[in-house]
Amino acid sequence: MKKIFIAFTLAMAGLSTSALAVDASCEAKATEKKLAGAAKTSFMKKCESDAGAASASAACEAQAAEKKLAGAAKNSFVKKCSADTKAGNAQSACEAQAAEKKLAGAAKNSFVKKCAAGG
């Protein structure tokens, strides 16, 4: 169990360091497409989400290989792992947004809960 936690922690650290590269890549694509305003915001959100999902899936695939999983067990593990990682990333992003808005207490909790649920 401790090995899994360490592997997950390392995978998440790798994801956060690659976030800057993803952001720059998505920004470059948006500039190339000459997007602005709401269209750019929407594009950036989808681009970063897609890139994060690919990174999460790759990290989960590596964990499955480490556990020597195959077939349905591997597919199930990767699917759950990716979903858990995505939920964790959404929670972190929402926490950051709440901090930017200087929310605290019940207002912060309400905002983070709504944000992470996709509202």
C-alpha positions, 0 to 999 in steps of 0.5 A: 500500500505504501508503494502505491501511495509513493508511486501515485505521489510521484506521478502527481508531482510529474503531472504538476511539473508538466502542467507548465509545458501543457499551458504553454503548448495550449497557449501557443495553439490558441494564439495560432488559431487567433482565438480571443475572449470566451472562445480562447477560454473554452479552448484552453480549458478543453486543451488542458483537460485533454492533456491532463487526461493523457498524462494521467492515463500514462501514469496509470498505465505505468502503475498497472504495468508495475503491478503486472496487471493485464486484460480486464483487471488492467483496464479496470485499474487504469479507468479507476486510476484515471478518474481518481486522478482527474477528480484530484486535479479538478479539486486542486484547480478549484482550490487554486481558483478559490484562493485567487478569489480570496474565498474562505470558510463556508464560501470557499467550501461551497465554491470548491464543491460546486467547481469540482462537480463541474458547476 
